[in-house]
């Protein structure tokens, strides 16, 4: 079983739930991107992924997270792609 969560705190909560009920056991994957904002067109293609990354670069320029898009710190496409 694969569990997908969007918040780091949910990883801990789910791990504790699995301790209580082993039938829930499985890998826990955290998706860090917030898909409520930004472009999603063709998000599963190389072009769509790059368009989203460029949007993130534009949004983050000048902030404390400037450059984080290309650091590899968050790469949900790679995370999700590891299950294909």
NUVEX-92899 format. One line per 8 residues: number of its first residue (from 1); their letters; for each residue x negated, y, z negated of N, C-alpha, C. Coordinates in steps of 0.001 Angstrom, whole numbers. Atoms other than C-alpha are relative to their C-alpha. Example, Ala and Ser with C-alpha at 12.3 -4.5 7.8 and 13.67 -1.06 7.14 Angstrom:
BEGIN
1> as> -890,-1190,0,-12300,-4500,-7800,-900,1200,0  820,-1190,60,-13670,-1060,-7140,770,1090,-730
***
This chain:
BEGIN
1> xxxxxxxx> -852,-1164,0,0,0,0,-901,1231,0  720,-1266,-44,-1227,3493,799,919,1088,-547  -738,-1115,585,-79,6475,-1271,-641,1288,496  498,-1277,-488,-418,9976,191,512,1091,-924  -349,-1125,872,-486,12997,-2115,-633,1265,563  506,-1278,-492,-1134,16685,-1505,-674,830,-1085  611,-740,1109,-2363,17830,-4928,-923,-913,-788  967,802,750,-5402,16645,-6875,617,-556,-1283
9> xxxxxxxx> -624,462,1245,-3324,16409,-10053,873,-1225,234  -864,1145,-305,-998,13946,-8339,-783,-1308,116  839,1202,-61,-3899,11524,-7830,-55,-633,-1384  72,506,1370,-4297,11198,-11605,1332,-571,-470  -1333,460,404,-554,10871,-12172,309,-1356,633  -280,1252,-697,-267,8136,-9560,-875,-1133,-523  878,1023,571,-3276,6268,-10972,551,-505,-1331  -590,397,1280,-1609,6270,-14388,1276,-817,208
17> xxxxxxxx> -1199,776,-310,1648,5023,-12863,-378,-1412,436  462,1318,-462,-247,2178,-11191,-467,-834,-1183  411,717,1208,-1760,1261,-14569,1211,-595,-720  -1218,468,660,1798,903,-15901,741,-1051,819  -707,931,-888,3117,-992,-12878,-931,-389,1145  1006,434,-972,527,-2954,-10903,578,-296,1383  -591,225,-1326,3017,-3607,-8087,-135,1251,875  204,-1238,-749,2349,7,-7068,-1439,143,511
25> xxxxxxxx> 1421,-96,-325,-1364,-696,-6578,-222,245,1483  368,-303,-1370,-2912,714,-3447,-944,1182,41  918,-1110,-182,-5237,3296,-2058,759,1325,-73  -598,-1322,135,-4493,6927,-2917,-801,962,877  623,-932,-929,-5232,9466,-195,513,1404,-307  -418,-1381,206,-5221,13204,-867,-199,786,1296  28,-901,-1142,-4367,15445,2080,-83,1409,-580  250,-1286,642,-5756,18851,1197,572,1193,750
33> xxxxxxxx> -529,-1113,-790,-4376,20993,4005,1459,255,-370  -1392,-377,250,-1099,22872,3531,695,164,1346  -638,-12,-1312,985,22047,6590,1266,857,41  -1148,-905,-3,3689,24530,5551,-314,1293,747  409,-1205,-711,1684,27289,7236,-998,-360,1095  966,192,-1078,-305,27549,10446,537,-848,1131  -440,742,-1184,-93,25903,13852,-31,-1510,-205  -84,1461,87,978,22271,14085,131,-664,1369
41> xxxxxxxx> -173,549,-1342,1371,21856,17846,-1157,-938,341  996,1009,-406,-448,18699,18981,-1064,-230,-1064  930,125,1124,-2053,18363,15535,-776,-1329,19  659,1303,-46,-3000,14752,16360,-914,-152,1203  930,26,-1127,-5051,15664,19416,-1212,855,-352  1208,-785,252,-8560,17097,19519,273,1487,175  -308,-1402,-254,-7181,20331,20958,838,598,-1128  -848,-476,1088,-4505,20656,18266,-767,151,-1295
49> xxxxxxxx> 831,-70,1211,-6984,19939,15493,-906,1225,75  885,-1159,-157,-9379,22543,16870,775,1305,-97  -819,-1213,93,-6572,25117,17241,310,315,-1463  -291,-217,1425,-5651,24619,13580,-1254,462,-740  1252,-419,641,-9291,24891,12501,-324,1452,346  277,-1384,-383,-9667,28118,14473,928,954,-743  -936,-811,771,-6545,29514,12804,-501,143,-1443  510,-52,1370,-8031,28596,9398,-1236,892,-84
57> xxxxxxxx> 1174,-874,-13,-11326,30253,10321,426,1471,-9  -475,-1378,-106,-9455,33430,11264,612,487,-1308  -667,-371,1242,-7407,33446,8063,-1014,175,-1141  936,9,1125,-10381,32796,5781,-1172,968,144  1141,-897,-212,-12847,35267,7304,-11,1115,-1051  157,-1029,1018,-14169,37624,4646,414,-413,-1395  -421,465,1331,-12784,35547,1773,-1104,-854,-624  954,895,670,-14611,33373,-747,-123,-1340,712
65> xxxxxxxx> -4,1289,-706,-13745,30418,1501,-460,120,1449  515,-223,-1360,-15217,31921,4674,-1079,-1048,289  964,1034,-377,-17127,29138,6436,337,-1393,-483  -331,1313,560,-15457,26320,4523,622,-945,1031  -632,840,-1024,-13623,25078,7626,-1038,-889,669  1043,748,-705,-16901,23980,9196,-969,-712,-935  901,634,963,-18549,22739,5991,232,-1507,-118  -339,1414,154,-16798,19361,6177,602,-327,-1353
73> xxxxxxxx> -564,196,1337,-15529,19842,2631,1424,-537,70  -1373,448,-214,-11947,19410,3826,121,-399,1462  -167,486,-1369,-11405,17266,6903,1102,-1055,-7  -1132,923,89,-7916,15759,6763,125,-862,1247  -48,821,-1208,-8132,14585,10385,-914,-1207,-151  933,1103,248,-11133,12477,9402,574,-944,-1062  -606,808,1071,-9371,11290,6234,1094,-900,571  -1109,754,-576,-6265,10211,8143,-518,-968,1065
81> xxxx> 543,838,-1073,-8291,8831,11062,-712,-1238,-507  699,1173,550,-10126,6421,8766,932,-1184,-203  -958,1079,186,-6918,4372,8552,513,-575,1317  -424,524,-1318,-6517,3728,12293,-693,-1298,310
***
